Amino acid sequence: MSGTAVANDIRRLRFARGEMTQQALADACGVTRQTIIALEAGRYAPSLELAFRIADALGVRIEEVFQWNGAKK
């Protein structure tokens, strides 16, 4: 189970983009590979700015990368 209510499809989208490496994505977004690892594992929720950078680097809309799985009111 992930440690955050924000789920993501980063790994799937990386592989859909010609098996983009974690390092290549990290470089494109200005973060470390460890940040990408933590995001993919669900241990870390990105800032809004980083979420947009990731979506841009993957060539998709932010909604295609991140999903909110928080509690419903």
C-alpha positions as CSV (number, residue, x, y, z in Angstrom):
1,M,0.0,0.0,0.0
2,S,1.3,3.5,-0.8
3,G,2.0,6.1,1.8
4,T,0.1,8.8,0.0
5,A,-3.4,9.3,-1.4
6,V,-1.9,10.4,-4.7
7,A,-1.5,7.4,-7.1
8,N,0.4,7.6,-10.3
9,D,1.1,5.9,-13.6
10,I,4.7,7.2,-14.0
11,R,6.3,3.7,-14.5
12,R,3.7,2.7,-17.1
13,L,4.0,6.0,-19.0
14,R,7.8,5.8,-18.9
15,F,7.7,2.4,-20.6
16,A,5.1,3.6,-23.1
17,R,7.6,6.3,-24.1
18,G,10.2,3.9,-25.4
19,E,11.3,2.7,-22.0
20,M,12.4,6.1,-20.7
21,T,14.7,5.5,-17.8
22,Q,14.1,6.9,-14.3
23,Q,17.3,9.0,-14.7
24,A,16.1,10.4,-18.1
25,L,12.8,11.5,-16.5
26,A,14.6,12.9,-13.4
27,D,16.9,14.9,-15.7
28,A,14.0,16.2,-17.7
29,C,12.2,17.3,-14.5
30,G,15.2,18.7,-12.6
31,V,15.1,16.2,-9.8
32,T,17.1,13.2,-8.6
33,R,16.5,9.6,-9.7
34,Q,15.7,8.9,-6.0
35,T,12.8,11.3,-6.2
36,I,11.4,9.4,-9.2
37,I,11.8,6.1,-7.4
38,A,9.9,7.4,-4.4
39,L,7.1,8.8,-6.6
40,E,6.7,5.5,-8.4
41,A,6.6,3.6,-5.1
42,G,3.9,5.9,-3.8
43,R,6.1,7.1,-0.9
44,Y,6.0,10.7,-2.0
45,A,3.4,13.1,-3.4
46,P,4.9,15.7,-5.8
47,S,4.5,19.4,-5.6
48,L,2.1,20.8,-8.1
49,E,5.0,22.2,-10.1
50,L,6.8,18.9,-10.2
51,A,3.6,17.1,-11.2
52,F,3.2,19.4,-14.2
53,R,6.9,18.9,-15.1
54,I,6.5,15.2,-15.0
55,A,3.4,15.2,-17.2
56,D,5.1,17.6,-19.6
57,A,8.2,15.3,-19.8
58,L,6.0,12.3,-20.5
59,G,4.0,14.2,-23.1
60,V,0.6,13.7,-21.4
61,R,-1.9,15.7,-19.3
62,I,-1.4,15.8,-15.6
63,E,-4.6,13.7,-15.1
64,E,-3.1,10.9,-17.1
65,V,-0.2,10.7,-14.6
66,F,-1.7,11.4,-11.2
67,Q,-5.0,10.3,-9.5
68,W,-6.4,11.4,-6.2
69,N,-7.4,8.4,-4.0
70,G,-8.3,10.4,-0.9
71,A,-11.2,9.9,1.4
72,K,-14.6,10.8,0.0
73,K,-16.8,13.2,1.9
